């Protein structure tokens, strides 16, 4: 009987460890995302879309006082920024080989979204190359500046879900997180965005980080108790008057261009 109790205790401890492994510290994550904003965001124009994935020791995702620069220096971050600014891709492009990054590919059409480029083709993608170097005790953060374009990346041939599933299957018990910052403009019109975000969260824990009161803040997009997406990760609800005004403004702009 005593041995049976020991087995039960060990199993419970294993479950607890898995739970701990799956949770990042939102405050620590916020500092990492702010670091990306300050040092990796391409210079071509403000708010340009890009995606980056990095593997780091778990402490970089959980422990207060951790410093991302010890595993992703400002020199390496600047190198990635220059690559992205020039419209090129980063596939393990730093000396530590712990980073992949891309911007959307404009040509040839149709555009390939940055998230899709990093995750495909499944089995031989930049993400697969990153996963091959990351051990199970690491933390992998996949960050997209804009929301994961549910209009395209979930609903079309640019569907990223199989790529996320591949990531999850390789690192079932490891620490993984998918993060976005801004709500992509075309996603603001989607009524079913919550359902699409839940599909992503079912594969990899989904967080949003954004500036609030001049401070970067991160939150888990899905409440554990209810299983629902929190308002922080969804577009703000706007009145019909707002959309009517937006439509009129767009019509006036088009008319102005015609008359120029």
Residue pairs with C-beta under 8 A, 6 or more apart in sequence:
18 173
21 58
21 173
21 174
21 175
22 175
22 176
22 205
23 62
23 175
23 205
24 61
24 62
24 139
24 141
24 175
24 177
24 205
24 207
25 61
25 62
25 63
25 64
26 207
26 217
26 218
26 219
26 220
27 64
27 218
28 60
28 61
28 62
28 63
28 64
28 66
29 61
29 141
29 177
29 179
29 207
29 209
29 218
30 209
30 215
30 216
30 217
30 218
31 68
31 216
32 60
32 61
32 68
32 141
33 143
33 179
33 181
33 209
33 216
33 218
34 216
35 68
35 69
35 72
35 77
36 52
36 77
36 143
37 181
37 216
39 74
39 77
39 78
39 81
40 50
40 52
40 77
40 80
40 81
40 84
40 101
41 48
41 50
41 81
41 145
42 48
42 50
42 81
42 84
42 85
42 103
43 81
43 85
44 85
47 145
47 182
48 103
48 145
49 103
49 104
49 114
49 144
49 145
49 146
49 184
50 84
50 101
50 102
50 103
50 114
50 144
50 145
51 101
51 102
51 103
51 114
51 115
51 117
51 118
51 142
51 143
51 144
51 145
52 80
52 90
52 99
52 100
52 101
52 142
52 143
53 99
53 100
53 101
53 118
53 126
53 127
53 130
53 140
53 141
53 142
53 143
54 72
54 98
54 99
54 100
54 140
54 141
54 143
55 98
55 130
55 133
55 134
55 138
55 139
55 140
55 141
56 68
56 71
56 72
56 98
56 138
56 139
56 141
57 71
57 137
57 138
57 139
58 137
58 138
58 139
58 175
59 66
60 66
60 68
60 71
60 139
61 139
61 141
61 175
61 177
62 139
62 175
71 96
71 98
72 94
72 96
72 98
72 99
76 94
76 95
76 96
76 99
79 93
79 94
80 90
80 93
80 94
80 99
80 101
83 89
83 90
83 93
83 101
84 90
84 101
84 102
84 103
87 103
89 100
89 101
89 102
89 117
89 126
90 99
90 100
90 101
90 102
91 100
91 126
91 129
92 98
92 99
92 100
92 126
92 129
92 130
92 133
93 99
93 100
93 101
97 133
98 130
98 133
98 134
99 130
100 118
100 126
100 127
100 129
100 130
101 118
102 114
102 117
102 118
102 126
103 114
104 111
104 112
104 113
104 114
104 117
105 111
105 112
105 117
112 158
113 149
113 152
113 153
113 158
113 160
114 144
115 142
115 144
115 148
115 149
115 153
115 160
116 153
116 158
116 160
116 163
117 126
118 125
118 126
118 127
118 142
118 163
119 125
119 126
119 127
119 160
119 163
119 164
119 166
119 167
120 163
122 128
122 162
122 163
122 166
123 166
125 163
125 166
127 142
127 163
127 166
127 167
128 166
130 140
131 140
131 167
131 170
131 171
134 140
134 171
134 174
136 171
136 173
136 174
137 174
138 174
138 175
139 174
139 175
139 176
139 177
140 167
140 171
140 174
140 175
140 176
140 177
141 177
141 179
142 167
142 176
142 177
142 178
142 179
142 204
143 179
143 180
143 181
144 178
144 179
144 180
144 181
145 180
145 181
145 182
146 180
146 181
146 182
146 183
146 184
146 187
147 180
147 182
147 183
147 184
147 187
147 193
147 208
148 154
148 160
148 178
148 180
148 200
149 158
149 184
149 186
149 187
150 187
150 190
150 193
150 196
150 197
151 184
151 186
151 187
151 190
152 158
153 159
153 160
154 160
154 161
154 196
154 199
154 200
155 196
160 200
161 199
161 200
161 203
164 178
164 200
164 203
164 204
165 203
167 176
167 203
167 204
168 176
168 203
168 204
176 204
176 205
177 204
177 205
177 206
177 207
178 200
178 203
178 204
178 205
178 206
178 207
179 206
179 207
179 208
179 209
179 218
180 206
180 207
180 208
180 209
181 208
181 209
181 210
182 210
183 234
183 235
187 193
187 235
188 235
189 235
190 196
190 235
193 234
193 235
194 228
194 229
194 234
197 206
197 221
197 222
197 229
197 233
197 234
198 222
198 227
198 229
200 206
201 221
201 222
201 229
205 220
206 220
206 221
206 222
206 233
207 218
207 219
207 220
207 221
208 218
208 219
208 221
208 232
208 233
209 216
209 217
209 218
209 219
210 216
210 217
210 232
211 217
219 230
219 232
219 233
220 230
221 229
221 230
221 232
221 233
222 228
222 229
222 230
223 230
